[in-house]
Amino acid sequence: MTIALLHNYYQHRGGEDTVFEAEARLLEERGHRIVPYAVHNDSVGEYSALRLARATVWNPDSYKALKALFLREKPDVVHCHNTLPLISPSAYFAANDAGIPVVQTLHNYRLLCPNGLFFREGRVCEDCLGKTVALPAIWHKCYRGSLAASSVVAGTTALHRAWGTWEKRVHTYIALTEFARAKFIEGGLPAEKIVVKPNCVETDAGFVAAENTHDYALYVGRLSQEKGLMTALDAWRILRERGVPTSLHIIGDGPLEGTAKEFTNAHNLDNVRFLGRKPFPEALEAMKTARMVVFPSLLYETFGKTMIEAFSGGTPVIASGLGALQEVVQHGRTGFHCKVGNAVSLADAVQTMNGLPSETYASMRFAAREDYEAHYTAEANMRDLEGIYTRCLGKTV
């Protein structure tokens, strides 16, 4: 097949960018012809505020460029990742006008919530779910803390809902979990158009047996409020008070780094180590040899790729029992759930993991690896994605 892959890169590189690149590489390795179309937000600075607002709703430059690209390259399928702000939904119309079916991966909740996270003021927020216009997001400046930018994103979604774009112009949506699929259906997307295909781990960490692991827990990710970093540190304060010796190693950086280090110093948490940002191979090595990975997120993650990276090495995960996290981690089999934002619950789960009999812990590692091999390998992911494309080829929208 010839597949046009479309993506608007983020100003700060993130998971969606890496998924876009990984799927392009993997599809090409399987013999497909890839036609990439990527833009960067660096060029946003060339736009006036009014022009940027217009481009976000409908970018005529994008429509013109994509229509010419599709006529020249004749892709079988157009697969969109992120279209905000510069590609815009005009990409769907360009594909439709060329008679090409559109696949859209739902990496975040942007079609239902302008900040894409269902998260505000330190808690899950569904105030805009199901609303024709996301007025609460405008009032609270949920997109980049800007009234104007929040209005543009909310207005774009509302206008295209009114035009029927989301229902009529996309052949298939890809949700990353069943939880996310259910949320999008609740928010008004047609159930029959949404399939579930999780992300994959392009690099297999390689299974590590229980006897070859080390006695530390690992946090990998952005050092930010929504990722639950402070919940993890408070849990380690509690564990120290209980006399539980497990260390916590932290890989990543972010806005809470200073606050987090102040907290560890204030509570003499000498068993907490900040390792900073690490190249992916080093982070993966640390994950597969850890006793456990902790993922105490406070929000509705659409997926949580760190968890399956841990599974590839056989490392069990302690995750918030919230949304997709509860779905990916099977409590008692591939890890444990803890209550959202509850340091005592997280500390209890860590202590339980530490106290598992060696045979039980070894079985948990085998189960984590088993889930990885069944659902999250590059091979399984590509088979699912090719199946989605194939089903699109019989009809267009």
C-alpha positions in Angstrom: 0.0 0.0 0.0 0.9 3.6 -0.4 0.1 5.5 2.9 0.2 9.2 3.4 1.1 9.9 7.1 0.2 13.4 8.3 1.5 15.0 11.5 1.9 18.4 13.1 4.9 18.2 15.4 4.6 19.7 18.9 6.8 22.5 20.1 8.1 20.3 22.9 8.8 16.8 21.5 6.5 14.1 23.0 5.1 10.7 22.6 2.8 11.5 19.7 5.9 12.6 17.7 7.7 9.4 18.4 4.7 7.2 17.5 4.3 9.0 14.2 8.0 8.3 13.4 8.0 4.7 14.6 4.9 3.8 12.6 6.4 5.3 9.5 9.6 3.3 9.9 7.8 0.0 10.7 5.4 0.3 7.8 8.3 1.1 5.4 10.2 -2.0 6.8 7.1 -4.1 5.9 7.3 -2.9 2.3 4.7 -0.2 2.2 5.4 3.1 0.4 5.2 6.0 2.9 4.3 9.6 1.9 5.1 11.7 4.9 3.6 15.2 5.4 4.9 16.8 8.6 4.8 20.4 9.7 6.4 22.0 12.8 5.0 24.6 15.1 8.2 26.6 14.7 6.5 28.2 11.7 3.5 29.4 13.8 5.6 32.5 14.6 5.1 33.6 11.0 1.3 33.7 11.5 -0.6 36.7 12.9 -3.1 35.8 15.6 -6.0 36.1 13.2 -4.3 34.1 10.5 -3.4 31.4 13.0 -7.0 31.2 14.2 -8.3 30.9 10.7 -5.6 28.3 9.9 -6.6 26.2 12.9 -10.3 26.1 11.8 -9.5 25.6 8.1 -6.0 26.1 6.6 -6.4 26.8 2.9 -2.6 26.5 2.4 -2.7 23.0 3.9 -5.7 22.0 1.9 -4.1 23.2 -1.4 -0.7 21.5 -0.6 -2.3 18.2 0.5 -4.7 18.0 -2.4 -1.8 18.4 -4.8 0.2 15.8 -2.9 -2.6 13.3 -3.0 -3.2 13.8 -6.7 0.5 13.4 -7.4 1.3 10.5 -5.0 -2.1 8.7 -5.1 -2.0 7.2 -1.6 -4.4 4.3 -0.8 -5.0 5.7 2.7 -4.4 9.0 4.5 -3.5 8.5 8.1 -3.6 11.6 10.4 -1.9 11.8 13.7 -1.9 15.4 15.1 -3.5 18.1 12.8 -3.5 21.0 15.3 -2.9 23.8 14.5 -1.4 24.1 11.0 -2.6 21.0 9.1 -6.2 21.5 10.4 -9.3 19.5 9.5 -8.9 20.7 5.9 -6.7 17.6 5.5 -9.8 15.4 5.7 -11.5 17.4 2.9 -8.5 17.2 0.7 -8.4 13.4 1.1 -12.2 13.1 0.5 -12.0 15.2 -2.6 -9.4 12.8 -3.9 -11.5 9.8 -3.0 -9.1 8.6 -0.3 -10.2 7.2 3.0 -9.0 8.9 6.2 -7.7 7.2 9.4 -7.3 9.4 12.5 -5.4 8.2 15.6 -6.9 9.7 18.7 -3.7 10.3 20.7 -5.4 12.6 23.1 -8.9 13.8 24.0 -8.7 17.1 22.0 -12.0 16.5 20.2 -13.7 16.4 23.6 -11.6 18.7 25.7 -9.5 21.6 24.4 -6.5 20.9 26.5 -6.7 17.2 25.4 -6.2 15.8 28.9 -9.5 16.0 30.9 -7.4 17.6 33.6 -7.7 20.9 35.4 -6.5 22.3 38.7 -4.9 19.0 39.8 -7.9 16.7 39.1 -9.8 14.9 36.4 -12.3 17.3 34.7 -15.1 16.3 32.4 -16.8 19.7 32.4 -16.7 19.9 28.6 -17.6 16.3 27.8 -20.6 16.2 25.5 -21.0 19.9 25.3 -21.7 21.4 21.8 -19.3 24.3 22.7 -16.6 23.7 25.3 -17.4 26.9 27.2 -15.9 25.8 30.5 -12.5 25.4 28.8 -12.8 29.0 27.5 -13.7 30.4 30.9 -10.8 28.5 32.5 -8.3 29.2 29.7 -7.6 25.5 29.5 -5.5 25.6 26.3 -2.1 27.1 27.1 -3.6 29.4 29.7 -4.9 31.6 27.0 -8.5 32.8 26.6 -7.9 33.5 22.9 -6.2 30.1 22.2 -8.8 28.2 24.2 -11.6 30.0 22.2 -9.9 29.0 18.9 -9.6 25.3 19.8 -13.1 25.1 21.3 -14.5 27.0 18.4 -12.7 24.7 15.8 -14.1 21.6 17.4 -17.7 23.1 17.7 -17.7 24.3 14.1 -16.5 21.0 12.7 -19.1 19.2 14.8 -21.8 21.4 13.3 -20.4 20.8 9.8 -20.4 17.0 10.4 -16.7 16.8 9.9 -16.0 14.3 12.7 -18.8 12.0 11.6 -18.6 12.2 7.9 -15.1 13.0 6.8 -13.1 10.3 8.7 -13.5 6.6 7.8 -11.9 5.1 10.9 -10.7 6.5 14.3 -8.0 4.6 16.2 -8.4 4.8 20.0 -5.5 3.4 22.1 -7.6 1.6 24.7 -11.2 0.5 25.3 -11.5 3.2 28.0 -10.6 5.9 25.5 -13.0 4.4 22.9 -15.8 4.6 25.4 -15.0 8.2 26.2 -15.1 9.2 22.6 -18.4 7.5 22.1 -19.8 9.3 25.2 -18.5 12.5 23.6 -20.4 11.9 20.4 -18.1 10.2 17.9 -19.8 7.3 16.0 -19.1 4.0 17.8 -19.0 2.0 14.6 -16.1 4.2 13.3 -13.8 3.7 16.4 -11.4 0.7 16.6 -8.9 0.0 19.3 -5.2 -0.4 18.5 -2.7 0.3 21.3 0.8 1.7 20.7 3.7 -0.6 20.6 7.3 -0.9 21.8 9.5 -0.6 18.8 12.5 -1.8 20.8 12.1 -5.0 22.8 13.9 -4.6 26.1 14.4 -8.3 26.4 13.0 -10.3 29.3 14.9 -10.2 32.6 14.2 -13.0 35.2 13.3 -12.1 38.7 16.7 -13.2 40.2 18.5 -10.7 37.9 16.6 -7.6 39.0 17.7 -4.9 41.5 15.9 -3.7 44.6 14.7 -0.3 43.4 11.5 1.1 42.0 11.6 3.3 39.0 9.6 6.4 37.9 10.1 7.4 34.2 8.4 10.4 32.8 7.8 14.1 33.0 8.4 15.7 36.4 5.0 17.4 36.5 1.9 17.6 38.6 -0.4 15.6 36.4 2.0 12.6 36.3 1.7 12.1 40.1 5.4 12.7 41.0 4.6 14.3 44.3 2.3 11.4 45.2 5.2 9.1 44.6 7.6 11.2 46.7 5.0 11.3 49.6 4.6 7.5 49.3 8.4 7.2 49.8 8.2 9.4 52.8 5.6 7.0 54.2 7.7 4.0 53.3 10.7 5.5 55.1 8.5 6.1 58.2 7.5 2.4 58.0 11.1 1.3 57.7 10.7 -0.1 54.2 14.1 0.3 52.5 13.2 0.3 48.8 14.9 3.0 46.7 13.1 5.2 44.2 15.0 6.1 41.0 13.6 9.0 39.0 14.3 9.4 35.3 13.1 12.5 33.5 12.9 16.3 33.9 10.2 18.9 34.1 8.7 21.9 35.9 8.4 20.1 39.3 12.1 19.1 39.5 13.0 21.9 41.9 10.0 21.4 44.2 10.5 17.6 44.2 14.2 17.9 45.2 13.2 20.4 48.0 10.7 17.8 49.3 13.2 15.0 49.4 15.7 17.2 51.2 13.1 18.4 53.7 12.2 14.8 54.5 15.7 13.3 54.3 14.7 10.9 51.6 18.2 9.7 50.8 16.8 6.6 49.1 15.3 8.8 46.3 17.7 9.4 43.4 17.1 12.0 40.6 18.9 10.7 37.5 17.7 13.4 35.1 16.7 12.8 31.5 18.3 9.7 30.0 18.6 8.4 26.4 15.9 5.9 25.7 18.2 2.8 25.7 19.5 3.7 29.2 15.9 4.3 30.4 14.8 0.9 29.0 17.8 -0.8 30.7 16.8 0.7 34.0 13.2 -0.3 33.5 13.9 -4.0 32.8 16.2 -4.5 35.8 14.0 -2.6 38.3 11.9 -4.4 40.9 8.9 -2.4 39.7 7.9 0.7 37.8 5.5 3.2 39.4 3.1 5.1 37.3 1.0 7.3 39.7 -0.7 9.5 37.0 -3.5 11.7 38.1 -5.2 12.0 34.7 -6.9 9.9 32.1 -3.9 8.7 30.2 -4.9 7.7 26.6 -2.4 4.9 27.0 0.9 5.2 29.0 3.6 3.8 26.8 6.1 3.5 29.8 4.0 0.7 31.2 4.4 -1.6 28.1 8.1 -0.7 27.8 8.3 -2.0 31.4 6.3 -5.1 30.4 8.7 -5.9 27.5 11.4 -6.5 30.1 9.0 -8.4 32.4 8.8 -5.6 35.0 5.5 -5.2 36.8 3.9 -1.8 37.2 2.1 -0.1 40.0 -0.4 2.3 38.4 -3.2 4.5 39.4 -6.5 2.6 39.1 -7.8 5.2 36.7 -9.2 4.8 33.2 -6.8 3.2 30.7 -4.2 2.5 33.4 -6.6 0.1 35.1 -7.1 -1.5 31.7 -3.4 -2.0 30.8 -2.2 -3.2 34.2 -4.1 -6.3 35.5 -4.2 -6.0 39.3 -2.4 -8.9 40.9 -1.2 -10.3 37.6 1.0 -7.8 35.9 1.2 -5.3 38.7 -1.0 -3.5 41.2 -3.5 -0.6 41.1 -3.4 2.2 43.7 -5.9 4.9 44.5 -5.4 8.1 42.4 -3.4 10.8 44.2 -3.3 8.6 47.4 0.2 8.3 48.7 -0.8 5.8 51.4 -2.4 3.5 48.8 0.8 3.7 46.6 3.0 3.0 49.6 0.8 0.0 50.4 1.2 -1.3 46.9 4.9 -0.9 46.9 5.2 -2.7 50.2 2.9 -5.5 48.9 5.2 -5.9 45.8 8.2 -6.1 48.0 6.7 -8.7 50.2 5.6 -11.1 47.4 7.1 -14.6 47.7 9.8 -15.1 45.1 7.7 -17.6 43.0 4.7 -15.2 42.9 6.9 -12.3 41.9 8.6 -14.4 39.2 5.1 -15.3 37.9 4.2 -11.6 37.7 7.2 -10.9 35.6 6.4 -13.7 33.2 2.8 -12.4 33.0 4.0 -8.9 32.2 6.2 -10.3 29.4 3.3 -12.4 28.1 1.0 -9.4 27.8 3.8 -7.5 25.9 4.2 -10.4 23.4 0.5 -10.8 22.9 -0.5 -7.2 22.4 2.4 -4.7 22.2 5.1 -5.9 19.9 5.9 -4.1 16.7 4.8 -7.1 14.7 1.4 -7.3 16.4 0.9 -3.6 16.0 1.6 -3.6 12.3 -0.7 -6.5 11.7 -3.5 -4.6 13.4 -2.7 -1.4 11.5 -2.6 -3.1 8.2 -5.9 -4.7 8.9 -7.4 -1.2 9.6 -6.0 0.1 6.3 -7.3 -2.9 4.4 -10.8 -2.5 5.8 -10.7 1.1 4.6 -9.9 0.3 1.0 -13.3 -1.0 0.1 -15.1 2.3 0.6 -14.4 6.0 1.1 -16.2 8.6 3.1 
